[in-house]
Amino acid sequence: MLFDYSHIKIDVLEDNWLREKNISLSVLRLDAIHRVISGNKLFKLHYFLEDISSGKILITFGGAYSNHLAATAYACKLSNIKCIGIVRGEKPKELSHTLKQCLNDGMELRFVSREIYDQKEDDGFLKKLEEEFKESIVIPEGGYHFKGAKGVAMIMDLIPDNTTHVCCAVGTATTLAGLLMNHKQKKIIGVPVLKGMHDIESRISFLSENNVDLKQLALLNEYHFGGYAKKTDELITFMNELHKRYQLPTDFVYTGKMMYAIFDQIKKGMFASGSNIVCIHTGGLQGNLSLPKGTLFF
Ligand SMILES: *Cc1c(COP(=O)(O)O)cnc(C)c1O
């Protein structure tokens, strides 16, 4: 079975400052599913993998540090599916640890220039792939598709009933859309990790096939720390502190920024007394390997 929920747990962050505000803050540890295929990615892949019949080739896309490529390669290995990863940018002399892991798991890698990569959603590009690989299924980058969001919707079934707010980091917004599709009257809070993402609501409409209530959505737009995969000393210090105080490891691209945002907003009074907040740890810890040794203390 691909889905092994048994390692998922919920950690309550106990602290005086939270008790004083009468706020409960906990973390749904999807990073605990598996070392490679951690977090939200398995959920996004769920319906794609379910639909793929034997003999078909799975094709997907990502950058050199893509958690999505790593998760797809590993899931395909477990399911005995041949897969091809189309990687943004020319092949470097030294492959990233992520891409090495993908190769180890049996994914075939194809490097394309950034210009070509940017056409990956065009009909011409997809047609060419279909001609070359007749029996193939294409998963958009980051699982950006209704099926990806529908898989994520299952995450809400792991959230305790008494929760008032559910928070997640936002990249393609597939995870956010999936949570909203199954919101169970909880407020869903998204923290974009890219600078100036102005199209999140239209992304959600596309991903959910216009089937969600945007009233349940709140976005915290000011926590991108300069943009995708950018970081500051303040973020790194926060992540080290988070681990020291609560034994919670985070990654600097997604979950570190999300946790920072929620801590900051609790301090600034966004959450009423009695709030019961669950942050989703969407995994991605392998991405920290790209940081210089010694940056993080965990
Ligand atoms: C991919 C990823 C996200 C973002 O998910 P989207 O569905 O693309 O918004 C968040 N956290 C981690 C760790 C990820 O790898």
The ligand as an SDF file (V2000), in Angstrom:
LIG
                    3D

 15 15  0  0  0  0  0  0  0  0999 V2000
    5.2350   21.2960   -2.7640 C   0  0  0  0  0  0  0  0  0  0  0  0
    5.2460   21.7100   -1.3660 C   0  0  0  0  0  0  0  0  0  0  0  0
    4.3140   22.6320   -0.8530 C   0  0  0  0  0  0  0  0  0  0  0  0
    3.3640   23.4040   -1.7220 C   0  0  0  0  0  0  0  0  0  0  0  0
    2.2880   22.6720   -2.1660 O   0  0  0  0  0  0  0  0  0  0  0  0
    1.3730   23.2500   -3.3420 P   0  0  0  0  0  0  0  0  0  0  0  0
    0.3070   22.2420   -3.4320 O   0  0  0  0  0  0  0  0  0  0  0  0
    2.2320   23.2800   -4.5910 O   0  0  0  0  0  0  0  0  0  0  0  0
    0.9120   24.5880   -2.9870 O   0  0  0  0  0  0  0  0  0  0  0  0
    4.3280   22.9110    0.4990 C   0  0  0  0  0  0  0  0  0  0  0  0
    5.2360   22.3250    1.3030 N   0  0  0  0  0  0  0  0  0  0  0  0
    6.1630   21.4560    0.8500 C   0  0  0  0  0  0  0  0  0  0  0  0
    7.1560   20.9080    1.7960 C   0  0  0  0  0  0  0  0  0  0  0  0
    6.1990   21.1190   -0.4930 C   0  0  0  0  0  0  0  0  0  0  0  0
    7.1440   20.2740   -0.9370 O   0  0  0  0  0  0  0  0  0  0  0  0
  1  2  1  0
  2  3  1  0
  2 14  2  0
  3  4  1  0
  3 10  2  0
  4  5  1  0
  5  6  1  0
  6  7  2  0
  6  8  1  0
  6  9  1  0
 10 11  1  0
 11 12  2  0
 12 13  1  0
 12 14  1  0
 14 15  1  0
M  END
$$$$
